[in-house]
Amino acid sequence: MVIKNALKEDLIHYLWKTKRFSYKNLKTTDDVSIDIINWGSHNHHSGPDFSNGKVKIGDTIWAGNIEMHISSSDWDRHKHSGDPAYNNVILHVVWEHDKQIMDQNGKPIPTLVISHQVDQELMNRYAELMQNELRIPCENLISDVDLSRMNLWLHNILIERLETKTEYLIDLLKYTKNDWNQVFFIVLAKYMGLKINAEPFEQLARSFDINILWKIGNNLTQIEALLFGQAGMLLSSDGDEYYHQLKTEYKHLVNKYKLQHIETVGWKFGRMRPANFPAVRIAQLASLMYYHQSIFSKILEAKNVKEIYEILRTSPSDYWSDHYRLNKDSIHKEKPLGDNLIQIIVINVVAPLMFLFGKQLGNESIQEKSIRYLEGVKPEINKITKLWNELGVKAESAYFSQGLIQLKTQYCDQKKCLNCSVGNQLFRV
């Protein structure tokens, strides 16, 4: 038995779209016959749930929209009565009828209750998925899922995940007036900061026009001075020779380009490996921009993910072989970008930006290449991918791990089983 609180409106949407209920000899709550001529089109935006429907109620044929709720009274709770978008609703489909709803002219809206028309075995499966507290609602049934269906679904939701990531990129394109290089630089900086320093790194990359980088691109020291200065890390009067060299160069750049550094309070150094210290990452970012001045173009021209790794695997200037922070010596260690960070950059920067670039150009080959890059990168190892692995669903590459992360966070956690291809297979009882 399904507890009412576990019922979701998308159950009624699912039943309506799949016709998984007995729709012969239907009647309204007023005992008037209903014949469904056209089930309508599912509307995923604002407004009634299904548009362009057609039903025969009694002797009259009605064409218009169809709205669905768990309870009739949800109509008022959702404030549809005062919304003109709902004036053309011809049928109100509900699980339970607890209130008569009137249209804008004070006439009752025909209401259909479908709770008694649904197969009990299907509802038992629905209850099993909706009312358990498992990490994955269907984890006890996952072995019943067809592998080819799972793989196709993971591809579809990988595309969905890429589309979601491009929303942020589209906002950046507006901010930069369609400067793809500046967008790449901003997103690259953000992810080089990892989660803990993502925000100050993004602020740093937004704090100056990227054309300044191109103008000083042949001078690594000036690039370092620009980035460390804008990061607010050159404010002290004390420091070693390298520090004072950067400070002098930055003062010149400030006067020439009217620069203003970001607030320094955002930088975090605690609870992280020294290799992830923001100063090291800034030095690596400076090196990347020095060796690859048209880095986004080079990314686009790369033939495979191996070439992407070669582009990104640069080392900072010699000073950073003996330092993790400015003015503090350390044991000698080279600090090129490591494979783990490059993996993060390919997954979160290269692939989404290429996907969007190809989409805006109408170039499917670029979009397909972005997906191939994900196929060539090792999968993320995190709580979500470990969970799927426990259940026998192993991610062979970032292509699969990204799909599995999307599946867990956007479907399983929200119990959107009816919107999931895997869930749909399990509902075919």
C-alpha positions in Angstrom: 0.0 0.0 0.0 1.3 3.5 -0.9 1.3 6.0 1.9 -0.3 9.2 0.5 2.7 11.3 1.4 4.9 9.1 -0.8 2.6 9.8 -3.8 4.0 12.3 -6.3 2.3 14.1 -9.1 4.7 12.6 -11.7 3.0 9.2 -11.0 -0.2 10.5 -12.6 1.9 12.0 -15.5 3.5 8.6 -15.9 0.2 6.7 -15.9 -1.3 9.2 -18.3 1.6 9.1 -20.8 1.9 5.3 -20.7 -1.8 4.6 -20.4 -1.0 2.3 -17.5 -4.5 2.4 -16.1 -7.9 1.1 -17.2 -9.2 3.9 -19.3 -12.4 2.2 -20.6 -15.7 3.3 -19.2 -14.3 6.3 -17.4 -16.6 8.7 -15.6 -16.3 12.1 -14.0 -16.9 12.6 -10.3 -20.4 13.7 -11.4 -20.9 10.3 -13.1 -20.7 11.6 -16.7 -18.9 9.4 -19.2 -15.4 10.3 -20.5 -13.8 9.2 -23.7 -10.2 10.2 -24.3 -9.7 11.2 -28.0 -6.3 12.8 -27.7 -4.1 12.4 -24.6 -2.3 15.7 -25.3 1.4 16.5 -25.1 3.4 16.6 -21.8 4.3 20.2 -20.9 7.6 20.4 -19.0 7.3 24.1 -18.6 4.9 26.4 -16.6 1.2 26.0 -17.2 -1.1 22.9 -17.4 0.6 19.5 -17.4 -0.7 18.4 -20.8 -1.6 20.6 -23.7 -3.7 20.1 -26.9 -5.8 17.3 -25.4 -9.2 16.3 -26.6 -11.9 14.5 -24.6 -15.5 13.7 -25.0 -17.5 14.3 -21.8 -21.1 13.2 -22.1 -22.1 14.3 -25.6 -19.7 17.2 -25.9 -16.2 17.1 -27.3 -13.7 19.4 -25.6 -10.3 20.5 -26.8 -7.7 22.1 -24.5 -5.4 21.5 -21.6 -5.4 18.7 -19.0 -4.2 19.4 -15.4 -3.2 16.7 -12.8 -2.9 16.7 -9.1 -2.7 14.2 -6.2 -5.7 15.9 -4.6 -8.3 18.1 -6.2 -7.7 20.8 -3.6 -4.1 21.1 -4.8 -5.6 23.3 -7.6 -6.2 26.0 -5.0 -3.0 25.2 -3.1 -1.0 25.8 -6.3 -3.0 29.1 -6.9 -4.3 28.0 -10.3 -7.7 29.8 -9.9 -6.2 33.2 -10.5 -3.9 32.1 -13.3 -5.2 32.7 -16.8 -2.9 29.9 -18.1 -5.4 27.5 -16.5 -8.6 29.0 -18.0 -8.6 26.4 -20.8 -8.4 23.3 -18.7 -10.9 20.8 -20.0 -10.2 17.9 -17.5 -8.8 17.7 -14.0 -7.2 14.3 -13.4 -6.5 13.5 -9.7 -5.7 10.6 -7.4 -8.3 11.6 -4.8 -11.2 14.0 -5.0 -11.5 16.1 -1.9 -12.9 19.4 -3.3 -14.9 20.5 -6.3 -12.9 23.0 -8.4 -14.6 25.8 -10.4 -13.4 27.5 -13.5 -13.2 31.3 -14.0 -16.9 31.4 -14.8 -17.9 29.6 -11.6 -18.6 26.3 -13.4 -17.3 22.9 -12.1 -14.2 21.7 -14.0 -14.8 18.0 -15.0 -12.7 15.8 -12.7 -11.5 12.3 -13.2 -10.2 10.1 -10.3 -7.9 7.4 -11.5 -6.7 5.8 -8.2 -9.2 2.9 -8.6 -8.2 2.3 -12.3 -4.5 1.4 -11.6 -3.1 -2.2 -11.4 -2.3 -3.1 -7.8 1.0 -4.8 -8.8 2.3 -1.6 -10.4 1.3 0.3 -7.3 3.1 -2.2 -5.1 6.3 -1.7 -7.1 5.8 2.1 -6.8 5.5 1.8 -3.1 8.6 -0.4 -2.9 10.6 2.3 -4.6 9.1 5.4 -3.1 8.9 4.3 0.5 12.3 2.6 1.1 15.3 4.5 2.5 17.9 2.8 0.4 20.8 4.8 -1.1 19.5 3.9 -4.5 15.8 3.3 -4.5 16.1 0.3 -6.9 19.4 -1.1 -5.6 17.7 -4.4 -4.6 16.4 -4.7 -8.2 19.3 -3.3 -10.2 20.4 -6.8 -11.3 17.1 -7.0 -13.2 18.0 -4.0 -15.4 19.0 -4.6 -18.9 22.7 -3.5 -19.4 22.1 -2.0 -22.9 19.2 0.0 -21.5 21.4 1.3 -18.6 24.2 2.3 -21.0 21.9 4.1 -23.3 20.3 5.9 -20.4 23.7 6.9 -19.0 24.6 8.4 -22.4 21.4 10.4 -22.4 21.9 11.8 -18.9 25.6 12.5 -19.6 24.3 14.8 -22.3 21.9 16.2 -19.8 24.7 16.8 -17.4 26.8 18.6 -20.0 23.8 20.7 -20.9 23.4 21.7 -17.2 27.1 22.6 -17.0 26.8 24.8 -20.0 24.2 27.1 -18.3 27.0 28.6 -16.2 29.2 28.9 -19.3 26.4 30.7 -21.2 26.3 33.2 -18.4 30.0 33.7 -18.6 29.8 34.3 -22.4 27.3 37.1 -21.7 29.6 38.5 -19.1 32.7 38.4 -21.4 30.7 39.5 -24.5 31.3 36.1 -26.2 35.1 36.0 -25.5 35.7 32.2 -25.5 39.3 32.6 -24.4 38.3 34.6 -21.3 35.5 32.1 -20.5 38.0 29.3 -20.7 40.5 31.1 -18.5 37.8 31.8 -15.9 36.6 28.3 -15.7 40.1 26.8 -15.9 41.1 29.0 -12.9 38.0 28.1 -11.0 38.7 24.3 -11.2 42.4 24.7 -10.6 41.3 26.1 -7.2 39.4 22.9 -6.5 36.3 23.2 -4.3 38.1 24.9 -1.4 39.5 27.8 -3.4 37.2 27.8 -6.5 35.6 31.1 -5.6 38.7 33.3 -5.1 40.3 31.7 -8.2 37.2 32.6 -10.2 37.3 36.2 -8.8 41.0 36.4 -9.8 40.3 35.3 -13.4 37.4 37.8 -13.6 39.5 40.7 -12.1 41.2 41.7 -15.4 40.7 41.6 -19.1 42.4 38.6 -20.7 43.8 40.9 -23.4 46.3 42.1 -20.8 47.6 38.5 -20.6 48.0 38.4 -24.4 50.0 41.7 -24.3 52.4 40.4 -21.7 52.3 36.8 -22.9 56.0 36.5 -23.8 57.1 37.4 -20.3 56.5 34.7 -17.7 57.5 36.9 -14.8 55.0 39.6 -15.8 52.3 36.9 -16.1 53.1 35.7 -12.6 53.2 39.3 -11.3 49.8 39.9 -12.8 48.2 36.8 -11.3 49.9 37.0 -7.8 49.3 40.8 -7.7 45.6 40.4 -8.6 45.3 37.7 -6.1 46.4 40.1 -3.4 49.5 38.1 -2.6 52.0 40.9 -3.1 50.9 43.3 -0.4 53.7 42.7 2.1 56.8 45.0 2.1 59.0 42.0 3.1 60.1 39.1 0.9 62.8 37.4 -1.1 64.3 38.6 -4.4 61.7 36.8 -6.5 58.9 38.3 -4.5 60.2 41.8 -4.9 60.7 41.3 -8.6 57.0 40.3 -8.9 56.0 43.3 -6.8 57.9 45.7 -9.0 56.5 44.2 -12.2 53.0 44.3 -10.7 53.3 48.0 -9.7 54.1 48.8 -13.3 51.1 46.7 -14.6 48.8 48.5 -12.1 49.8 51.9 -13.3 49.5 50.8 -17.0 46.2 48.9 -16.9 44.5 50.5 -13.8 44.2 47.1 -12.0 42.5 46.4 -8.7 43.4 43.2 -6.8 40.7 41.0 -5.2 40.1 40.7 -1.5 42.7 38.4 0.1 40.4 36.9 2.9 39.0 34.3 0.5 42.3 32.3 0.1 42.4 29.0 2.1 45.6 27.1 2.8 44.5 24.8 5.7 43.5 21.1 5.4 45.0 20.5 2.1 48.1 19.0 0.6 50.9 21.6 -0.1 50.7 20.7 -3.8 47.2 22.2 -3.8 48.2 25.5 -2.1 46.7 28.4 -4.0 50.2 29.9 -4.6 51.3 26.7 -6.4 48.1 26.6 -8.5 48.5 30.3 -9.5 52.1 29.6 -10.6 50.9 26.6 -12.6 48.1 28.8 -14.2 50.7 31.4 -15.1 52.8 28.8 -16.8 49.9 27.4 -18.7 49.0 30.9 -20.1 52.7 31.5 -20.9 53.3 28.3 -22.9 49.8 28.3 -24.5 48.7 31.8 -25.2 45.8 30.6 -27.4 45.0 27.7 -25.2 41.4 27.3 -26.1 42.3 27.1 -29.8 44.9 24.5 -29.0 42.3 22.5 -27.1 40.0 22.6 -30.0 42.7 21.5 -32.4 43.8 18.5 -30.3 43.1 15.2 -31.9 42.7 13.1 -28.7 42.7 13.4 -25.0 46.4 12.4 -24.8 47.2 15.7 -26.6 45.0 17.6 -24.1 47.1 16.1 -21.3 50.3 17.2 -23.0 49.0 20.7 -23.4 48.0 21.0 -19.7 51.0 19.2 -18.2 53.2 22.2 -17.8 55.5 23.1 -14.9 55.8 26.5 -13.2 58.9 28.6 -13.1 62.0 27.3 -11.2 61.3 29.2 -8.0 58.4 26.9 -7.4 60.5 23.8 -7.3 61.7 25.0 -3.9 58.5 26.7 -2.6 54.8 26.0 -1.9 54.2 29.6 -0.8 55.8 32.9 -1.5 58.9 33.6 0.7 58.9 30.2 2.3 61.5 27.7 1.2 60.7 24.0 1.0 62.3 20.7 -0.1 63.0 20.6 -3.8 60.2 19.1 -5.8 59.1 19.7 -9.4 55.4 20.7 -9.6 53.9 20.1 -13.0 50.1 19.7 -13.2 49.3 16.2 -12.1 47.0 13.7 -13.8 44.3 14.1 -11.1 44.0 17.8 -11.7 44.1 17.4 -15.4 41.3 14.8 -15.1 39.2 17.4 -13.2 40.0 20.0 -15.9 39.0 17.8 -18.8 35.8 16.7 -17.1 34.7 20.1 -15.9 36.3 22.6 -18.2 37.4 21.1 -21.6 34.4 18.8 -22.3 31.6 21.2 -21.3 33.1 24.2 -23.1 33.8 22.2 -26.2 30.3 20.8 -26.1 28.8 24.3 -25.9 31.2 25.6 -28.6 30.1 22.8 -31.0 26.5 23.4 -30.1 26.6 27.1 -30.8 28.4 26.5 -34.1 26.0 23.7 -35.1 29.1 21.5 -35.3 28.2 18.0 -34.0 31.8 16.7 -34.6 33.1 19.0 -31.9 30.4 17.9 -29.5 31.1 14.3 -30.3 34.8 15.0 -29.6 34.0 16.4 -26.2 32.2 13.2 -25.4 35.2 11.1 -26.7 37.5 13.0 -24.4 35.4 11.9 -21.4 35.6 8.3 -22.7 39.4 8.7 -22.7 39.7 9.9 -19.1 39.7 7.7 -16.0 36.5 7.7 -13.9 36.2 9.8 -10.8 36.5 7.9 -7.6 34.1 9.3 -5.0 31.3 8.2 -2.7 28.8 8.0 -5.6 31.0 5.9 -8.0 32.0 3.7 -5.1 28.3 3.1 -4.3 27.5 2.1 -7.9 30.5 -0.1 -8.0 29.2 -1.9 -4.8 26.0 -2.6 -6.8 27.9 -4.0 -9.7 27.6 -0.9 -11.9 31.2 -0.1 -12.7 32.3 3.1 -14.4 35.0 2.4 -17.0 35.7 6.1 -17.8 34.6 9.6 -16.9 31.9 9.2 -19.5 30.2 6.6 -17.3 31.1 8.2 -13.9 29.6 11.5 -15.0 26.5 9.7 -16.1 26.3 7.8 -12.8 26.8 11.0 -10.8 23.9 12.6 -12.7 21.7 9.6 -12.2 22.3 9.5 -8.4 22.0 13.2 -7.7 19.2 14.2 -10.2 17.1 11.0 -10.2 17.8 8.6 -7.4 18.2 11.1 -4.6 15.0 12.9 -5.7 13.2 9.6 -6.3 12.4 10.5 -9.9 12.1 6.8 -10.8 9.2 7.5 -13.2 11.4 9.9 -15.2 14.3 7.4 -15.3 14.7 4.7 -18.0 15.9 2.2 -15.4 12.8 2.9 -13.2 10.6 2.6 -16.3 11.9 -0.9 -17.0 11.3 -1.9 -13.3 7.7 -0.6 -13.6 6.9 -2.9 -16.4 5.7 -5.5 -13.9 
